[in-house]
Amino acid sequence: MATFIDRKTVEKIAREYAELVKKEMNIEKVYLYGSYAKGNYTSESDIDIAVIM
């Protein structure tokens, strides 16, 4: 059974992830895309993050 995560929590996790990775790599941008970015996510959705270096 999948655990449901609301969009606000996903955005917080993405920001924290970006800050952590920035310490190790030269990152220009981090984007949240897919169903969470569009707002049509379900309990089965994954979290799509693009990292631009």
C-alpha positions in Angstrom: 0.0 0.0 0.0 1.4 3.4 -1.0 1.7 6.3 1.4 0.0 9.5 0.3 2.0 12.7 0.5 0.4 16.1 0.0 1.8 18.6 -2.5 3.1 21.0 0.2 5.1 18.2 1.8 6.5 17.2 -1.6 7.6 20.7 -2.3 9.3 20.9 1.1 11.1 17.6 0.5 12.2 18.8 -3.0 13.6 22.1 -1.5 15.5 20.2 1.2 16.8 17.7 -1.4 18.0 20.5 -3.6 19.9 22.2 -0.7 21.5 19.0 0.3 22.7 18.2 -3.3 23.9 21.8 -3.9 26.5 21.2 -1.2 28.0 18.5 -3.3 27.4 19.6 -6.9 27.1 22.7 -9.0 23.3 22.9 -9.5 21.6 25.7 -11.4 17.9 24.7 -10.9 15.7 22.0 -9.5 12.2 21.5 -10.9 9.3 19.6 -9.7 7.3 18.2 -12.6 4.7 15.5 -13.4 1.5 14.8 -11.5 2.5 16.7 -8.3 3.5 19.8 -10.2 0.2 19.6 -12.2 -1.9 18.9 -9.1 -3.4 15.7 -10.4 -1.4 13.3 -8.2 -2.8 10.2 -6.5 -1.7 7.9 -3.7 0.1 5.9 -6.4 2.1 8.8 -7.9 5.8 9.1 -7.7 7.7 12.4 -7.3 9.4 13.7 -10.4 12.4 16.0 -9.9 14.7 17.4 -12.6 18.1 18.7 -11.6 19.8 21.2 -14.0 23.6 21.4 -13.7 
